[in-house]
Amino acid sequence: MPALDEPLKKTLGGTTAKVMAEHLDLHTVGDLLHHYPRRYAERGELTQLADLPLDEHATVVAQVADARVLRFNNGKGQRLEVTLTDGSGRLQLVFFGKSIYHHQKELLPGRRGMFSGKVGMFRTVRQLSHPAYEMLGADSGADAVEAWANQLIPLYPACAQMESWKIAKTVDVVLASMEATGWQEITDPLPPALREGRGLTDLPDAFRKVHRPRTKADIAEARDRLKWDEAFVLQVALARRRFADSQLPAVARRPVPGGLLDAFDAKLPFTLTDGQQRVSKEIFDDLATEHPMHRLLQGEVGSGKTMVALRAMLAVVDAGGQAAMLAPTEVLAQQHHRSITEMMGELAEGGLLGGAEQGTKVVLLTGSMGMPARRQALLDLVTGEAGVVIGTHALIEDKVRFHDLGLVVVDEQHRFGVEQRDALRSKGKQPPHLLVMTATPIPRTVAMTVFGDLETSVLDQLPAGRSPIATHVVPAKDKPHFLARAWERVREEVENGHQAYVVCPRIGDGEDDPKAAKGGRKKAASAEEDPEKRPPLAVVEIAEQIAAGPLQGLRVEVLHGRMQPDDKDDVMRRFSAGDVDVLVATTVIEVGVNVPNATAMVIMDADRFGVSQLHQLRGRVGRGSAPGLCLLVSEMHEASPARARLAAVAATLDGFELSRIDLEQRREGDVLGQAQSGVRSSLRVLAVIDDEEVIVAAREEATAVVAADPELERLPELRTALDALLDKEREQYLDKG
């Protein structure tokens, strides 16, 4: 009887196990049982052939319409062309070589089968070249007849080396082995009371019904149960982290009346929004407790998160502590340092001639700083002279010592691993309070699944005076005059005293793209008819083209990640000061860059960016009193999914709505698979958008279970499941996307 952690080679034999390990990442019996069918074919049902995605491996159930042998190369070569049909669409199979007559005998018109291969396109017809297949129906083997007659046919996520029906046969072997000994080795992670209270089937029954369902009700029952496994075990891991954090000591940091925070508030030229005041209160309440705050601050682009974070930092300085802000890039760290010192004025010059009496020192620490400046910054931190430090990952280095670190603010959390975050937290005498900021709005269920150990505050109100941003898709290939008009609009904005960004996906001096270095421009020219096949448009090349062409006479400069830090800072300073009209940049300007006079943005090859990233980039304009304009340039066909994404971005400024669209368009594993460091298996049946009810209920159940039994001593099966989900040594490091 195999246990779930038994290697597949013991159950299936070495060759099959090797293919499954190498090509499907399936290593154990449990991995295979958790490799659920992607969908099920019903008896007589045919696959929608017209909807098959190109360049992906697919398995279809279809009927042979006709088969014929054709000659080519002056009669020297021959091929078998088979046409499959689903009643409306068609799919062509092509075979070459000596085996074609064998295939012709099998693939008779009117017969149905399962066909598997990579979907290509030939003369507007979708095609599988040399596909694997398994015929179904009266002339098939007895097993296939019974499967076809009596059951739904499971279609598994497969690959060229291991087709869906071969996976189905290996699952049959494992299921039979499990049944033979009554599933004795299976440990059920759900506590019996929870399972019974929720009316969920047991785990062996769920495995039987998900892999070999007899009815659609079987599938629904199995998936309901398996969703609970995924949601509950993950929420228990997060609940244990929340519980452990709640037991840590921390120094309470309460604002001091008449101190730095009050002095800062008194000089603000505007009133905080209701949302900023509400979220500030939540943060100040947390800071006043003797356990470390763990709070996620998420909000729309431009909703004033930095202001809220700065006020929290000043409150901690008032209370005798220091505050550190961790930024993912040097450009962003420098931008934060510049904007914070400008907002604080003389309050940021504590100890300096002309500095305010209540002021403190605000220092910058990045990896590229010169040694004298770096040495001074380190000294200011260890003595406590600097109350506020803004830096990159350089803050985490062993040499960096604080006098009394009270608050860590992490900007754009998705760029950092928790190991980095916790390394900074460990520099306090006691664990400092933690505020995590993200400008990528996250649906509630994603926040609960990915950031589940943090309390969440949401800023969804824009400050007064913020201008709306108009967004339009520019179809450069279909309507070239639209692109010409886009450059005219940029010139008009500059003539009206404003500035513009042009964003490209690639730097483009040859070093960042080996293909581009070897004649990339020739390739781009030869692939004009297919924009997907050329390299992405590049900063260096586009800057040259527009400076010599449609934007001739304007002050055009470039900004990208491979420039020297001093050069990057110089360009940003001059752009902020209005000495540069058009900044051609990579996504280095995606977050944090704040130039209120910049009103227009042109995003080249916009289809190469994700929905949330486009929303982030767009947030760089419309930050002043003048309206913002964002133009999404694409050469993709109007009917393509990429253009549908761009249309969604153009249709709404609601980041939360866009994040939902983004998540729906991406595979679940993309969202959570990389988002959980130490997690071996990303979610397979749980959909974080659709299964909100399950996630909310699982979080409540998990919190109650952990509160009653933090070490899970009375629930050894759950503890085992947790160990299977997590790397034991790194359970504390559930990375946050």
N, C-alpha and C positions, 0 to 999 in steps of 0.2 A: 504493500500500500504506500504510494508516494505521499510525502508531506509537501506542503506548498513550497518549502525552500529546497526541495530536492532538485538537483541539476537535471535538465531535460535529457541529457545524454544517457542517464541511467534508465529512463523510461522509453525514449524514442530511438536510441541508437545514435552513434557519433555523427554520421553524415548529416542527417536531418537537423540534429541539435546545433551543429556547427553553422549551417545555413541560417537557422532561426536566430542564433546569437549575432552573427555578423551582419545580417541584412534587416532584421526586425527588432534587434535589441531584446530578444526574449531568451532568458537563460535558465529559468526555473519553472517548475510545474505551476506555481502561482502566477508567474509572468504570463504563461500561456492561457490560464483560466481567466486572467484579467484582460486578455486581448480580445475584446468583445467585437461581435460583428458590427460593421459600419451601418449596414441596413439588411433588409430581408427581401428576397424575391418571393412573391406569392405564386401559387400554381397558375399557370396561364398568363401571368403578368409579364409584360415586356418592358425593358429599360427604355427610358427616354433618350434615344441616341443623339438627338440634336443638342442635348444639354451637356454632353460629355466635355469635361475641361481638357483643352489641348496640353500636350507635353506632360501629362500625368498618367500614372499607371492606373488602369481601370479594369474592373470586371463587370461584364454585362450579361444579361440573359436576353437572348434574341433569337429570331427565326431566320433560317436560310431562305432567301428569296431566289437566288440563282447562283450558279457556279460555272465558270468557263475557263478553258485553257487558251491563253493567247501567246502568239509568237512575237519575238522582237529581235533586233540586231540581225536583220536579213534572214530570219528563220533559225539562227544559231541558238538563240536562247528562248526559253518559254517560262511563263508564269501562270499561276492559278489565281484568278480574281473571284472572290466570293462576296456577294452582296447580302448583308443582313438587314432585316427590317423590324421596326416596332409598330408597323401599321401606318406611321406617318414619316418618321425620319429614316435615313439609311446610313449604314456604316459599311465600309469596304474592308475585306481581309485580303492580304496579298501574300502568296507563298512563291518561293523560287526553288530551283534545284530538283534533284531526283525524287524528292518525297511528294511532289505535287499530286501524283496520281493516287497515292495512298490517302491524302487529304480529300481528294475529289470523291473517293468512295464513301468517306465518312460524312462529308458536308453536302448532303442531299437536300434539294429544295423541299421546304415544308418541315424539316426537322428543327427542333429547338436545342439550344445548348448554352453553356456558360463559356464566355470568351474573355481572355485576359491578355492585356498588353499595353504598350504606351501609345496614347492617342496622338496621331499626327494629322496633317492636312495635305491632301494632294488634289490639285485642281478643284478646289472648293468642296471636296468630299472628305469627311472624316475617315481616317484609315488606321487599321492596326496591321503592322508588318510582322509576319511570322508569329502570330499570337499563339499562346497555349489555349487549349479548349477541352471541354468535357461535355459530351453530348448527353442530352436528357430525353427520357421517353422510352417507348416500347423496345427500341433496339439497343438500349443501354444495358449495363449490367444490372442485376437484381437490386443491388443497394441503391443505385441511382434512381431506378424506377420507383422504389418505395419512398425515397426522399422526395421525389418529384410529385408523387401521388398524394402523400399523406402530410407533408410538413412544409413549413415555410423554409426557404433555402437561405442559410446565413451567408452573407457576402462580407468577407473579412478585409480589413486593411492589409494589402498584400504587396508583393514586389515581383520583379521579373524572375527572381530565383525561387520564389515560393508562392505559387498561385493560391487563390482563395480556397479552392476545393482541396488542395493538399493540406492547407492549414486546418480545414474542417476535419480531414481524416486524422490528423495528429490529435486534435481535440477529442475526437471519438475514442482514441486509444487511452487518453488520460481519464476521460469520464468513465470508461468501462473499468479501468483500474480502481478508480475511486469507489464506484458502485460495488465492486467485488468485495470490498472490506468495510462497507457501510460508512464511508467518509470519516473513519475514526480519527484521522490525523488533522482534520480541519478544526481550527480554533476560530470561534466566532467573535469578532471584536466588539459587537454591540452588546451591552449589558442586557440580560434577559428582560428586566423590567421595562427598559426602553423599547426593546423589540416588540414585546407583547402590547405595551401601552400604545404604540404607534401602528399596531396591526401589520408588522412587516414579516415577510416569510423568512425562513432560516437560510443560512448561507449555501448549503449544498443544493437546496431547492432553487435558489437564485441562479447558481451556476448552471444547473440543468436547463432552466427555462430561458436563460439568455442565449445559450449555445444551441439548444435543440427545442425551440418552442413548437407547440402544436397549434397555438392560437395567438392572436394579437394580444389577448388578455395576459397570456404567459409572459410576453415580452414586457408589457407595462408593469406587471407585478415584480419581475426580476429587476428591471431598471430602477423602480422605486426603492427597492432594497439596496441596490449597489450604489445609488446616489447617496443614501444615508451613510454607507460605509465611508465613502470619500469625504463627505462634508463633516461627519462627526469626528473621524480620526484627526483630520487637519485642524478642526476647531479645538480639539483637546490639546493638541500641541501648542496652539496659540494661547489657550486658556492657562496652560501650565507656565508659559513664559510670563503672561500677565500676573499670575499669582506670585511667581518668584520675584518679579520686579516690585510687586506691592509689599514684599517683606523687607526690601532693602531700606536702609536708613538714608536720609538726605537732610541737608540743612534747609530749614524753612527760609525763604527769601521774601520778605514783605517790603513793599515800597515805603520810603521814608518821607513823611510830609515835608514840603519845602525843599526837597532834594533835587537831584538831577532830572528825574522824570517830570516833576512839576515845572521846572524851569524850561524844559524842552516843550511841554504842552503849551506853555504860556506864549512861546514864540511861533507856534504853528500858524501859518497864514490861512488855514482852512479848518473847518469842523470835521471831526471824524464821522464816518458814516455810522448808522445804527449798528450795522453788521460788525464794523471794526470795534465799536464799544462793547458789543455783546461778547465777541470772541476774546477781546482783551480781558474781560471780567473772568471768563472761563480759565484763561491762562493764569491770571493773578491768583485766583482761588487755588489752582494747582500748586503754584509756586509757594503758597503760604503753608503747605502741608509738609510733614516730616518724612514723606516718602517721595521718591523722584517722580516728577511729572513725565508722562510718556504721551505726547499729544501730536496728532497729525493735523496740520493746518492746510486745508486745500481750498482753492478758490479760483475764480475766473482769472484769466489774464488781465492784469491791471486793476484787480480789486483791492489792492493796498495791503498785501500780505507782508511786504517788507516793513511797512510802517508799524504794523502790529508786532512783528518780531523785534523791531528796534525798541519799541516801548517796553517790551518784556526784558530786553537786554539792559536797558537803563534802570529798570526796577531792581534788577539783580545787583547792578553796580551800586545803587543806593543802599542796598542791604549788605554791602561790604564784600561782594563777590565779583568774579570776572565772568564775561560772556564771550563765547567763541562762535563765529559763524563759519560754517564749512561750505565752500562753493566748489562745484565740479570742474571748473576751468579757470585759468588765470584771467581771461577776459572778463568773466563774470565776477571773480573776486575783486579785480581792480575796479569794475563798475560799481559794485556794492560799496567798496571803500570810498570811492569818489562821491557817490550819492549820499552816503551816510554822513560823511564829514561835511558835505554842503548843507544837509538838512540840520545838522547840529550846530554849525557855525563855531562860535567861540567856545561852546560847550565841549567840542572835540579837541580842545587845546589845553587840557588840564596840565598844570605844572609849567606851561609855557608863558612867555611874556605876552600879555594881552588876552590870555585865556580866562574863561569865566571861573569864579571862585568854586562853583559846584561842579565844574567840568571834570572830564577824565581824558585820558589819552586813547586815541583810536589808532591801532597799528595794523599794517598789512603784512602778511607773511606768505610768500610763495616760493616755489623751488628755484626760480630763476633770479631771485634778488642777489645783488652784489653782497660780498661778505661783510663790509662795514654796516650796511643797513640791516642785514640779517642779524648780526651780532647785537645791534642796538635793540631790535625788536624782541629778541630772545631775553635780553636783560630787562626790558620793560615788562615782559610777561612774568618772569620769575620774581621780580620785586613787587609786582602789583601796581606799578606805575600806570600800566595800560589796563583800563577796565574792559575795553572792547577790542577783540582781535578778529580780523577777517582774513581767511586764508583758504588755500587749496589743501590737498592731502598732505602738504608739507607740515601742517599742524599736527599730524599724527606721529611724526618721527620721534624717535626715542629722545633726541636732544631737547625737544620742546618741553619746558616745565612751566607750570602755572603757580601763582601764589595761592589762589583759592578759586578754582574753576566752579562756578555755580550753575551755568546754563550753557548747553550746546544747542545751537540752531543749525540744522542741516537743510541746505537749500537744494531743491531738485533731488529728493531722496532716491529716485529711481536710478541715479547715476552712481550710487554708492552701495557697497556691500555692508551688511550689518557688522561684519568684522571690523571695518574701518570706523564705523560709527561708534562701536563699543570701545575701540582702541582710544578714541578721543575721550569718551566718558570715563575711562579708567584713570585719566590724568587728574581727576578731582580727589581731594582728601576723602570725601565721601562721594557716592555716585551723584553727578550733577543732574539737574533737571534737563529734559530733552524736548525740543520742539522741532518737528520735521515738517518742512514746507514742500508742497508741490503745486505747480501751476498747471498740471495736467489733471483736469477734473476727472474724478473716478466715480463710477456708479456705486451706490451704497453697498451692494453685495460684493463688489470687487474690493472695496475698502475693508470689508469684514473678512474677506478671504486672504487678501495679500497683506494688508496692514492690520491684521486682526489683533495684534497685541497693543495697539495704540488707540487712545480715545480720539474721536474725530471732531474737529471744528470746521465749519464750512463758511466761507465768505462768498456770497452769491450776489452781492450788491456792488455796482461800480460807483466810484466817487463822483460827486457832482462835477460837471464841466467836462466829463469824458465825452468824446465825440463818437458817433456811430461809424462803423467801417463798412463800406460797400465792397462786396466781393464779386468778381466776375470771372468766368472761365473764358480763356482766349484760345480758340481752336486754330493753332498756328499752321497746321498742315491743310485743313479744309478751307480756311479763310485767311490767307497770308496778310490781307489788308488789315485784319483785326490786330495782328502783332505790330504792324506799322503804326496803327492808332494808339496802341499801348505805349510805345515810345514817345509819341506826341503828347500823351497825357502826362508822362514823367516830365517832359520838358516844360509843360504848362505849370505843373506844380512848382518846379524850380523857379520859373519866371515870376511866380507869385510869392517868392521868398521862402519856399519850403525845401525839403530835402527828400531823398528817396533811397530805398534799398533795392538791390537786385540780388536774388538768392539763386545759387546754382548747387547741384548735388555733389560736384567734384571740384577739386582744386585745379588740376589740369596742367601742371608743368611737366608731365611725363613721369614723374617719380611715383605718383600715388596710384598709377594704373598701368601695369606692365603692357596691357594690350594697346593702350593709348601711346605708350612710348615707342612701340613698334608699328608706327604708321596708323595711329588711331584716327588721324584726320581723314586718311584715305578710306578707312573702314566706315567712318561716319558718312562720307559722301556716297559710298557704294550701297549703304543701307538706308538711303533716303526713303525708300518705299516701306520700310519697317522700322519705326523708331525704337522698338524694343531691342533691335539687334545692334544698334550703335552705342558707343560709350555715352554715359550721361554728359550733359553739357557742363562746361567747366568755367570756373571763375576767371582764370587768366585769359582764356580765349574770348569769352563773352565781353570782358572788360575792354579788350583790344578792339573788338568789333564795334561795340556801341560808342566808344570814345572816338573812333575814326569814322563812324557812320551816323546813326540817327541822333546820338547825343553829343555830336562834335561841338566843341567849344565849352562844354560843361566840365566841371572839376570832378573827374571820375577816379576813384581809388579802390584798392582791393584790401580785403581782410580775410585771412584764413588761418587755420590752426598750425601751419608749419612755418609761419613767420616768426622772427625773433620776438620775444616778449616785449622788449622796448619799442619795437616797430609797431606791434599790435596796439600797444597802449597809446602810442603817438597818433596813429590813425584814428582810434576811437576818441581821443581828446579833441582832435581837429574836427572830426565829424560832429561831436557834441557842441563844439564852439561855432559850428556853421561854416567852417572853412573848406568843407568838402560837400559837393552837391549830391553826388550819387556814390553810394558805397556798394560795391559788388562783393558779396561775401558767401561763405558756406554757412551751415547752420550754427556756426560759432556765435551768431547773434540771436539764437533761438530763444534764450531766456535771459531775463534780468536787464537787458540793454534798454536804456530809457532815454530817448532823445525826442522830447515833445514836438520839436519842429519837423520831424520826419513824418510825412503824411502819405507817401505812396510806397508800395512794394510790388515788384514784379518777381514772381517765382517761376524760374525756368524749369522745364521738365517736371512740373508740379506733380505729375502722376508717379514720380519716383519717391515721393514722401508719403508718410502715413497721415491719416486724418488728424490725429492729435498733434502731430508735428506741424502740419499746415496751420492749425489753429494757434499754436504757440508762435509760429513765425508771424502770422497776421497780427498778433497782439503787440508787435513792435511799432505799429503805426496807429494813428488816432489817439495818441496819448496826450495831446494838447487840446486846444479849443477848436482847431480846424478839423473837418471831417477826414477820415482815413479812407484810402483806396487800396485794395489788394487785387492784383491780376494774376490768375493762375494759368500759366501758359502750358499747353500740352499739344503734342502731335498725335496722340492716341485717337483711335476711331471713336466716333460718338457713341457707338453701341457697346464699347468695352467697359468692363467692371471698373477700370481705372478712372474713366470719365465719370462714371456714376459716383465714385468717391468724391471727385472734385465738385460735382453738382451738389452733393450733400453739404460740403464745406461752404459753398457759395450760398446755400439756402438758409443757413442759420448761424447766429453768433453765440448760440448756447453751447458752451463747452461740455456740459454734462450730457446733452443730447448727442453731441458728436462723439463723445467717448463711448456711448452705448452703440452707436453705428460702427465705430472702429472695432469694438469688441465682437459685434455680430459678424463682421466681415473677416475676422481673423480666426484661426483655429484656437480653441481653448488652450491647448498646450503652449502656443506661442506666448499667450498672456501670462500663464502661470508656470509653465515649465521652466523658464529661465528666472522666474520671479522667486523661486524657492530654493535657495542654496541649501544643499544637503538633502533635498527631497528626491527620492529615486524615481517616483512615478507621478507624473503630472495627472491632472484630472482627466478621466476617460468618459464617464457618463454624466458627471455633474456639469451643468452649464451655468456659469455664474450670473448670467443675465436672466435666463429663464427660470432658474430654480431658487429664486429669492426666498420663497417660503421655507424650503428645506434648509437653506443656509442659516436663516434667522433662528429657526427652531433648533438646529444642531448647535448653534452658538450658545443658546440658553441651556440646553441639556449639558453641553460640555462644561460650561461655567459651574453648573450645579455639581456635576460629578467631581471636578477638580477641587472645588471648595470642600467637599465632604471627604475626599481621599486624594490629596495632592500627589502622592507617590504611586497611586493606582495599585496599592498593595492588595486590595480586595478584588481587583479586576485584572488578573494576570493575562487574560486573552487580549484585552485592550492594550496592555503594556507591550505585548508581543507585536501587535499590529502597528503600534507607534514606532517600535524599533525597526520594523520592516519599511515603514514610510521614511524614516529619518536616518541619517548617518548618526550613530549614537554619540560620537564625540562632538557632533556639531548641531545637536538638537536646539541649542540655544541660538544658533545662527539661522533662523528662518529668514532668509533674505527677503527684502521688500521690493521686489520688482524694479 
